[in-house]
Amino acid sequence: MKILYINSLYSPMIEGGAEISLKLIVEGLKSRGHEVVVLSLSPDLGLKEDNVDEVKVYRAGLNNRYWPYAKAKPGKLSRLGWHITDRVNTEMGKVVKKILELEKPDIVSCHNLAGWSVSVWDEIHAARIPIVQVLHDLYLLCPNSNMFKGNTPCTKQCTSCKLLRLSHPTKSKKVKAVVGISQNILSRFTDAGYFKKAEKYVIYNTRAIEEPAHKLPRRKDQKLIIGYIGTLSPIKGIEWLIDQFKTLGFPANLLIAGKGEKNYENKLKKAAKGHAIEFLGYQNSQEFFSKIDVVVVPSLWQEPLGMVAIEALANHIPVIANKAGGLQETVQDRINGLFCYAHRPESLGEALTKIYLEPEHYNDMSSVARKSVKAILSGERMISEYETVLNQTLQKYI
């Protein structure tokens, strides 16, 4: 079959896990004999053809107020204008129509649609081509993609999100199959009335992670090396982690890997001053995991999956995670990690204390960590599951 993939970005333009996973999927399906084409966005005007690792990639200039992936943050009114245009951006729909006529795909797999808008669904449906929508984030529910407002995760759409996504549930009826990268994210959409006519699937993202040596068993009274790796931003709960670390009554170091907005980084460093907290900047994840005993994922928002937790577990490292979003599908309380609860901040400190005081329990969790995510780590598993969804969708449509 011939598959057209549509995403906001494509390698080497990478903003997150969606782009990494998409490249694996595209190249995996190509290796199985399918014809694949990618359509992505570019900050430059016009439509250009590229080749990335022998995959044809179209890059279309974004027709909106600004390029959303630039470092400079636009003003509030400009952002509102961008999101209003992005509700149904018919100009970007015209680009999709052109590519459909040019490439004549059998099926279209849509991924992140920020910048493209749901106008792509209109054009694909009009061309009588089946659509498979993959949900990597909450963009189709919330313009900010995270459903997080006022330092609190949203349990439902706020008024502004409802207005900016007014037509989306109805338009989603044009989608023939929908894939969530976790059951949690899929349920968020179906509970909100999306994808009523689509077949539903869950396919976990993966990473190719070689198995490292097992962690040395922890001993009683051994200093605990705690790690955080990821973007430094308020929704990631990093302030919560720092505050709780400062209350610990045992020997511990906190290593923080990642970068964020400069003023926010400075705020975090000021809060950490005088404590055994080290900011490392960008780090190779495998090297970072070799330095630490436990990973904390204190995300305040509903992480769609939480790949950091999966990577840590694959490295035999137990995970302490806020019990929210897709993290609940990989972290197993008291088996490969521990849950903490944002509504009870001290629970994070309690979980860290438990890790320190109970080395035998830590060692048990470490010993099963990789086994607990073994199936997720299979790239062939992910590619096969996507191939099955595409085949089934195409057969039903015909």
C-alpha positions in Angstrom: 0.0 0.0 0.0 1.0 3.6 -0.4 0.9 5.6 2.8 1.0 9.4 3.2 2.1 10.5 6.7 1.2 14.0 7.8 2.9 15.6 10.9 3.8 19.1 12.0 7.5 18.3 11.8 9.8 15.6 10.4 13.5 14.7 11.0 15.8 16.4 11.3 13.4 18.9 12.7 12.5 17.3 16.0 10.6 18.8 18.9 9.7 15.7 20.9 8.9 12.1 21.0 6.3 12.2 18.2 8.9 13.0 15.6 11.2 10.3 16.9 8.5 7.7 16.8 7.2 8.8 13.5 10.5 8.3 11.8 10.7 4.7 13.2 7.2 4.0 11.9 7.8 5.5 8.5 11.1 3.7 7.9 9.8 0.5 9.4 6.8 0.3 7.0 9.1 1.2 4.1 11.4 -1.7 5.0 8.4 -4.0 4.8 7.8 -3.1 1.1 5.2 -0.3 1.5 5.6 3.0 -0.3 5.8 5.9 2.1 5.7 9.7 1.7 5.8 12.3 4.4 4.2 15.8 4.5 5.5 18.2 7.1 5.7 21.9 7.8 8.5 24.4 7.3 9.2 28.0 8.4 10.1 28.8 4.8 7.4 29.7 2.2 6.5 27.4 -0.6 6.5 23.6 -1.0 9.8 21.8 -1.2 10.7 18.2 -1.7 13.4 16.6 0.5 14.9 13.1 1.0 15.6 11.9 4.5 17.2 8.4 4.7 15.7 7.4 1.4 12.2 8.6 2.3 10.5 11.3 0.2 9.5 14.2 2.5 7.6 17.3 1.5 8.0 20.4 3.6 5.3 23.0 3.2 5.6 26.6 4.4 3.3 27.3 7.2 0.6 29.9 6.3 -0.1 31.5 9.6 1.1 34.5 11.7 4.4 33.0 12.9 6.5 29.8 13.1 5.5 28.3 16.4 8.7 26.4 17.0 10.9 29.5 17.1 12.6 30.4 20.5 11.0 33.8 20.7 7.6 33.8 22.3 4.9 35.9 20.5 2.6 38.2 22.4 -0.8 37.1 23.8 -2.8 38.6 21.0 -0.6 37.2 18.3 -0.9 33.7 19.8 -4.7 34.1 20.0 -4.7 35.1 16.3 -2.5 32.1 15.4 -4.9 29.7 17.2 -8.0 31.2 15.6 -6.5 30.7 12.1 -5.4 27.2 13.2 -9.0 26.1 14.0 -9.6 25.2 10.3 -6.7 26.5 8.2 -8.0 26.2 4.7 -4.8 27.4 3.1 -2.9 24.5 4.6 -5.8 22.3 3.4 -5.0 23.3 -0.1 -1.5 22.1 0.3 -2.8 18.7 1.4 -5.1 18.6 -1.6 -2.2 19.2 -3.9 -0.1 16.4 -2.4 -3.0 14.0 -2.5 -3.5 14.7 -6.2 0.2 14.3 -6.8 1.0 11.2 -4.8 -2.4 9.4 -4.8 -1.9 7.5 -1.5 -4.1 4.6 -0.6 -4.4 5.7 3.0 -3.3 8.7 5.1 -1.8 8.5 8.6 -2.2 11.8 10.4 -0.1 12.5 13.5 0.4 16.0 15.2 -1.7 18.5 13.3 -0.6 21.8 14.9 -0.2 24.2 12.0 -2.1 21.9 9.6 -5.4 22.0 11.5 -8.3 19.6 11.0 -8.6 21.1 7.5 -6.5 18.1 6.4 -9.3 15.8 7.4 -11.7 17.7 5.2 -9.4 17.3 2.1 -8.6 13.7 2.7 -12.2 12.8 3.2 -13.2 14.7 0.1 -10.7 12.7 -1.9 -12.3 9.5 -0.6 -9.1 8.3 1.1 -9.3 6.6 4.6 -7.8 8.5 7.5 -5.9 7.0 10.5 -5.4 9.6 13.3 -2.6 9.0 15.8 -2.9 10.9 19.1 0.5 11.9 20.5 -0.8 14.9 22.5 -3.9 16.8 23.4 -3.7 19.4 20.6 -7.1 18.4 19.1 -8.7 19.1 22.5 -6.6 22.0 23.6 -4.7 24.6 21.5 -1.8 24.5 24.0 -1.7 20.7 23.6 -1.5 20.0 27.3 -4.8 20.9 29.0 -3.0 22.6 31.8 -4.1 26.0 33.2 -3.2 28.0 36.3 -0.7 25.4 37.6 -3.5 22.8 37.5 -4.3 20.0 35.0 -7.7 20.5 33.4 -10.2 17.6 33.9 -12.3 18.9 31.0 -12.1 21.6 28.2 -12.3 25.2 29.4 -14.5 27.7 27.6 -11.7 29.0 25.3 -10.7 25.4 24.3 -14.3 24.6 23.6 -14.7 27.6 21.3 -11.4 27.0 19.5 -12.3 23.3 19.1 -16.0 23.8 18.4 -16.1 21.9 15.1 -13.5 19.2 15.9 -15.7 16.5 17.4 -18.0 16.6 14.4 -15.1 16.7 11.9 -13.5 13.7 13.7 -16.3 11.5 12.4 -14.4 11.6 9.1 -11.6 9.6 10.7 -11.8 5.8 10.0 -9.4 4.7 12.8 -7.8 6.4 15.8 -4.7 5.3 17.6 -3.8 6.5 21.1 -0.2 6.1 22.3 -1.8 5.2 25.6 -5.3 4.2 26.7 -5.3 7.3 28.8 -5.0 9.7 25.9 -7.4 7.8 23.8 -10.0 7.9 26.5 -9.6 11.6 27.0 -10.8 12.1 23.4 -13.5 9.5 23.3 -14.9 10.8 26.6 -15.1 14.3 25.0 -17.1 12.9 22.1 -14.4 12.6 19.5 -14.0 9.8 16.9 -17.4 8.3 17.3 -17.2 6.5 14.0 -13.6 5.4 14.2 -12.1 2.0 15.2 -10.1 2.5 18.3 -6.6 1.2 19.0 -3.7 1.7 21.5 -0.1 1.4 20.3 2.6 2.3 22.7 5.6 4.2 21.3 9.0 2.6 21.7 12.7 3.3 21.9 15.6 1.1 20.9 17.5 0.7 24.2 20.3 -1.7 24.6 20.2 -3.6 27.9 22.9 -2.1 30.2 24.5 -3.9 33.2 22.2 -4.4 36.2 22.4 -1.9 38.9 24.5 -2.9 41.9 22.3 -3.8 44.9 21.7 -1.0 47.2 22.9 -1.2 50.8 21.5 0.1 54.0 22.4 3.8 54.7 23.9 4.2 51.1 23.5 7.7 49.7 20.6 7.9 47.3 21.3 9.5 43.8 18.0 10.9 42.5 17.6 11.9 38.9 15.3 14.0 36.8 15.6 14.2 33.0 13.5 16.2 30.6 12.3 19.7 29.8 12.5 22.2 32.7 9.1 23.8 32.7 6.3 24.3 35.3 4.0 21.6 34.0 6.8 19.0 34.6 6.6 19.4 38.4 10.3 20.2 38.8 9.6 22.8 41.6 7.6 20.1 43.5 10.6 17.8 43.3 13.1 20.4 44.4 10.9 21.4 47.4 10.5 17.8 48.5 14.2 17.1 48.1 15.0 19.9 50.5 12.9 18.2 53.2 14.7 14.8 53.0 16.4 13.7 56.2 18.9 11.3 54.7 22.1 11.6 52.5 21.0 12.2 48.9 22.0 14.1 45.7 19.6 15.4 43.0 20.8 15.5 39.5 18.7 17.5 37.0 19.3 17.0 33.3 17.6 19.1 30.7 17.1 22.7 29.7 14.3 25.2 29.8 13.4 28.8 29.4 16.3 30.8 30.8 14.4 32.8 33.4 12.7 29.7 34.7 16.0 27.8 34.9 17.4 30.7 37.0 14.4 30.5 39.3 15.0 26.8 39.8 18.7 27.3 40.5 17.9 29.9 43.0 15.4 27.6 44.8 18.1 24.8 44.8 20.9 27.0 46.1 22.6 25.6 49.2 21.4 22.0 48.6 23.0 19.0 47.0 21.2 19.7 43.7 23.2 19.8 40.4 21.9 21.1 37.1 23.6 19.2 34.3 22.0 20.7 31.1 21.5 18.4 28.2 22.7 14.9 28.9 23.0 11.6 26.9 20.2 9.6 28.6 22.1 6.4 28.8 25.1 8.1 30.5 22.7 9.9 32.8 20.9 6.7 33.9 24.2 5.1 34.7 24.8 7.8 37.4 21.6 7.6 39.3 19.5 5.2 41.5 16.0 6.4 40.9 14.2 8.6 38.4 11.4 10.9 39.4 8.7 11.9 36.9 6.7 14.5 38.8 4.7 15.8 35.8 1.7 17.8 36.9 -0.1 17.5 33.5 -1.5 14.3 32.0 1.6 12.9 30.2 0.2 11.1 27.1 2.6 8.2 27.8 5.8 9.3 29.7 8.7 7.9 27.6 11.2 9.0 30.3 9.7 6.4 32.7 10.0 3.7 30.0 13.6 4.6 29.3 14.5 4.5 33.0 12.8 1.2 33.5 14.6 -0.2 30.5 17.8 0.8 32.3 16.9 -1.2 35.5 15.9 2.0 37.3 12.8 2.2 39.5 10.6 5.2 38.8 8.7 7.5 41.2 5.9 9.1 39.2 2.9 11.3 39.8 -0.1 9.1 39.3 -1.6 10.8 36.3 -2.0 10.3 32.5 -0.2 7.5 30.6 2.4 7.1 33.4 -0.2 4.8 35.1 0.2 2.3 32.3 3.9 1.7 32.7 4.8 2.5 36.3 3.4 -0.3 38.6 3.2 0.8 42.2 5.5 -1.2 44.5 6.5 -3.4 41.6 8.8 -1.4 39.4 8.3 2.0 41.1 6.2 4.1 43.4 3.4 6.6 42.8 3.2 10.0 44.4 0.3 12.4 44.2 0.3 16.1 43.3 -2.7 16.8 45.5 -0.6 15.5 48.5 2.9 17.0 47.9 4.6 15.3 50.8 3.9 11.9 49.1 6.9 12.5 46.8 9.2 12.9 49.8 7.6 9.9 51.4 8.3 7.8 48.3 12.0 8.9 48.2 12.3 8.1 51.9 10.8 4.6 51.3 13.4 4.0 48.5 16.2 5.0 50.9 15.0 3.1 54.0 14.1 -0.2 52.2 17.1 -1.2 50.0 15.7 -4.7 49.6 12.5 -3.4 48.1 14.5 -1.1 45.8 16.6 -4.1 44.6 13.4 -6.1 43.9 12.0 -3.2 41.8 15.2 -2.8 40.0 15.4 -6.5 39.1 12.0 -6.5 37.4 12.1 -3.0 35.9 13.3 -3.9 32.4 11.1 -7.0 32.2 8.0 -4.8 33.0 8.5 -2.8 29.7 10.1 -5.5 27.6 7.1 -5.7 25.2 7.0 -1.9 24.7 10.7 -1.8 23.8 10.2 -3.9 20.7 10.3 -1.8 17.5 9.1 -4.7 15.4 6.0 -4.9 17.7 5.2 -1.2 17.1 5.7 -1.4 13.4 3.6 -4.6 13.1 0.7 -3.1 15.1 0.7 0.0 12.9 0.8 -2.1 9.8 -2.2 -4.1 11.1 -4.2 -1.0 11.7 -3.5 0.4 8.3 -4.3 -2.9 6.6 -7.5 -3.4 8.5 -8.6 0.2 7.9 -7.9 0.0 4.2 -9.8 -3.4 3.8 -12.9 -2.0 5.7 -12.9 1.1 3.6 -12.7 -0.8 0.3 
